[in-house]
Amino acid sequence: MLIWTGLLIGFIGSVHCVGMCGPIVLMLPTGKQQRGFAYFTGRVLYNFGRVITYTFMGVVAGVIGESLSLGGFQQTTSIVMGIIILIAILLPKKVRTGISSIKIIESLSSSLKTKFQKHFGNASFKSLFSIGILNGFLPCGFVYFGLAGSIAAGSIYGSAAYMFLFGVGTIPILIATSYSGKIINIGLRRKLNRLIPAGMVIIALLFILRGLSLGVPYISPKSKVLQTTNHMQSDDIECKCH
């Protein structure tokens, strides 16, 4: 499974994260410590909280993925998830916006924001960590992309690792944003946002190729099922020859 694509999706999506999570990062409580080790530690704990939430989501997605894998559908799952990512990327912006405005999603988002805003008056490490955990549950399109990929991992551990790497991939630019105020200006962010679909299409194609088991090392290796079947057929032919 292309576990490393979790890191890639997280890194690509981090440009999007600046627009969505950037304001939250800049509003994080600082107390008396504006910069220095305590400031850095607080920002790391906030991001670590998000990573823990994403990893937990990966465990849940892994239960589904492992069930599909045990049923012999791992390769099919990889293809389906790749197609889902492609469809999501190609959907018109109005449709994607409409999905995020569904009442249940809006209600969840509003409830979570209310909960983690209670921690904004406290600059303790515990509060920053808690804000990160809660923030990880906020509805986000790129998190959904990550979860789609993690299901294709085919195991609980693989899916958890996938989402862990996804979270890690988002950290550098958000840490940088907390120091610079706006690491990427609006104009540059718009240009980079245009490149995000291309990156996601490449990742989707990697999932599809993985599922096709074309025998290409690292990208589309033969599945164990196919290898076993071919080996059995080879043995059968050999036996008939003797």
C-alpha positions in Angstrom: 0.0 0.0 0.0 1.2 3.5 -0.8 1.3 4.6 2.8 3.6 7.5 1.9 0.8 9.2 -0.2 -0.8 10.1 3.2 2.2 12.4 3.8 1.9 13.8 0.3 -1.8 14.5 0.6 -1.3 16.2 3.9 1.6 18.3 2.5 -0.4 19.3 -0.6 -3.5 20.0 1.4 -1.5 22.2 3.9 -1.8 25.1 1.4 -5.6 24.7 1.8 -5.1 24.4 5.5 -3.6 27.9 5.7 -6.9 29.3 4.5 -9.1 27.1 6.7 -7.0 26.5 9.9 -4.6 29.5 9.5 -7.0 31.9 11.4 -7.3 29.4 14.2 -3.5 29.0 14.4 -3.1 32.8 14.6 -5.7 33.0 17.3 -4.2 30.4 19.6 -3.6 31.7 23.1 -0.1 32.7 23.8 -0.2 34.0 27.4 2.8 36.0 28.3 5.1 34.0 26.1 4.9 35.5 22.6 8.0 33.6 21.2 10.6 31.2 22.5 10.6 27.6 23.6 7.2 27.7 25.4 5.6 29.3 22.4 7.0 26.6 20.0 6.1 23.8 22.4 2.5 25.0 22.5 2.2 25.1 18.7 3.7 21.6 18.5 1.2 20.3 21.0 -1.6 21.9 19.1 -0.5 20.2 15.9 0.2 16.9 17.7 -3.4 17.0 19.0 -4.7 17.2 15.4 -2.4 14.3 14.4 -3.8 12.2 17.2 -7.4 12.9 16.0 -6.4 12.0 12.4 -4.8 8.8 13.6 -7.9 7.9 15.5 -10.0 8.5 12.4 -7.5 6.3 10.6 -8.2 3.5 13.0 -11.9 3.7 12.4 -11.4 3.8 8.7 -9.0 0.9 9.0 -11.7 -1.3 10.5 -13.7 -0.8 7.3 -10.6 -1.3 5.1 -9.5 -4.5 6.9 -13.0 -6.0 6.5 -12.8 -5.3 2.8 -9.3 -6.7 2.6 -10.2 -9.9 4.4 -13.1 -10.3 2.0 -10.6 -10.1 -0.9 -11.6 -6.6 -2.0 -8.4 -4.7 -1.2 -7.4 -4.2 -4.9 -11.0 -3.2 -5.8 -11.1 -0.8 -2.8 -7.9 0.9 -3.9 -9.4 1.4 -7.4 -12.7 2.7 -6.0 -11.0 5.1 -3.6 -8.9 6.4 -6.4 -12.1 7.0 -8.5 -13.8 8.7 -5.6 -10.9 11.1 -5.2 -11.0 11.8 -8.9 -14.8 12.5 -8.9 -14.4 14.7 -5.8 -11.7 16.8 -7.5 -13.7 17.1 -10.7 -16.9 18.2 -8.9 -17.9 21.8 -9.5 -17.0 24.1 -6.6 -20.7 24.9 -6.0 -21.4 21.2 -5.4 -18.5 20.8 -2.9 -19.6 24.0 -1.1 -23.1 22.6 -1.0 -21.9 19.4 0.6 -20.1 21.3 3.3 -23.2 23.3 4.1 -25.4 20.3 4.8 -27.1 20.9 8.1 -25.6 18.0 10.0 -22.1 19.0 9.0 -22.7 22.7 9.8 -24.2 21.6 13.2 -21.1 19.5 13.9 -18.7 22.3 12.9 -20.6 24.8 15.1 -20.6 22.5 18.1 -16.9 21.8 17.8 -16.0 25.5 17.4 -18.0 26.3 20.5 -16.2 23.6 22.5 -12.7 24.5 21.5 -13.3 28.3 21.8 -13.7 27.7 25.6 -10.0 26.8 25.7 -8.9 30.0 24.0 -8.8 31.9 27.2 -6.1 29.6 28.6 -2.6 29.4 27.2 -1.7 26.2 29.0 -0.2 23.3 27.1 -3.2 21.2 28.0 -5.6 23.7 26.4 -3.5 24.0 23.2 -3.4 20.2 23.0 -7.2 20.1 23.5 -7.8 22.7 20.8 -5.7 20.6 18.4 -7.7 17.4 19.2 -11.1 19.2 18.7 -9.9 21.0 15.6 -9.0 17.7 14.0 -12.7 16.8 14.0 -13.8 19.9 12.1 -15.2 19.0 8.7 -12.5 19.3 6.0 -12.4 18.1 2.4 -8.8 17.1 2.5 -9.3 15.1 5.7 -11.9 13.2 3.7 -9.4 12.6 0.9 -7.0 11.3 3.4 -9.6 8.9 4.9 -10.5 7.6 1.5 -6.9 6.8 0.9 -6.5 5.2 4.4 -9.3 2.8 3.8 -7.4 1.4 0.8 -4.5 0.5 3.2 -6.4 -2.6 4.0 -5.5 -2.9 7.7 -6.1 -1.0 10.9 -2.4 -0.3 11.5 -1.8 0.7 7.8 -4.8 3.1 7.9 -3.7 4.6 11.2 -0.2 5.1 9.9 -1.6 6.6 6.7 -3.6 9.2 8.7 -0.7 9.8 11.1 1.5 10.7 8.1 -1.3 12.8 6.7 -1.4 14.9 9.9 2.4 15.2 9.9 2.4 16.5 6.4 0.2 19.5 7.4 2.4 20.5 10.3 5.4 22.4 8.7 3.3 25.1 6.9 1.0 25.6 10.0 4.0 25.9 12.3 5.5 28.4 9.9 2.2 30.3 9.7 2.1 30.7 13.5 5.5 32.5 13.3 5.1 34.5 10.2 1.5 35.5 10.5 0.8 34.6 6.8 3.5 32.4 5.4 1.7 32.4 2.0 0.0 35.6 0.8 -3.5 35.4 -0.8 -2.2 35.8 -4.4 0.4 33.0 -4.1 -2.1 30.8 -2.2 -4.6 31.2 -5.1 -1.9 30.1 -7.6 -0.9 27.1 -5.5 -4.6 26.1 -5.0 -4.8 25.8 -8.7 -2.0 23.2 -8.6 -3.7 21.1 -5.8 -6.2 19.4 -8.1 -3.3 18.2 -10.4 -1.5 16.7 -7.3 -4.7 15.0 -6.1 -5.3 13.6 -9.6 -1.8 12.0 -9.6 -2.5 10.5 -6.2 -5.8 9.2 -7.3 -4.2 7.6 -10.4 -1.6 6.0 -8.1 -4.4 4.3 -6.1 -6.0 3.1 -9.3 -2.7 1.7 -10.6 -2.1 0.1 -7.3 -5.4 -1.7 -7.5 -4.8 -2.9 -11.1 -1.8 -5.0 -10.0 0.1 -4.5 -13.2 3.4 -5.8 -11.9 5.1 -2.5 -11.8 7.5 -2.4 -8.7 6.5 0.1 -6.0 3.7 1.6 -8.1 1.5 -1.3 -9.1 3.0 -4.6 -7.8 1.3 -7.9 -8.3 -1.1 -8.6 -5.4 -0.4 -11.6 -3.2 -3.6 -13.2 -4.4 -2.6 -13.0 -8.0 0.9 -14.2 -7.2 -0.5 -17.2 -5.3 -2.9 -18.0 -8.1 -0.1 -17.8 -10.7 2.1 -20.0 -8.6 -0.7 -22.6 -8.2 -1.3 -22.5 -12.0 2.4 -22.9 -12.6 2.6 -25.9 -10.3 -0.5 -27.4 -11.9 1.0 -27.1 -15.4 4.3 -28.6 -14.1 2.5 -31.6 -12.6 0.6 -32.3 -15.8 3.8 -32.2 -17.7 5.3 -34.9 -15.5 
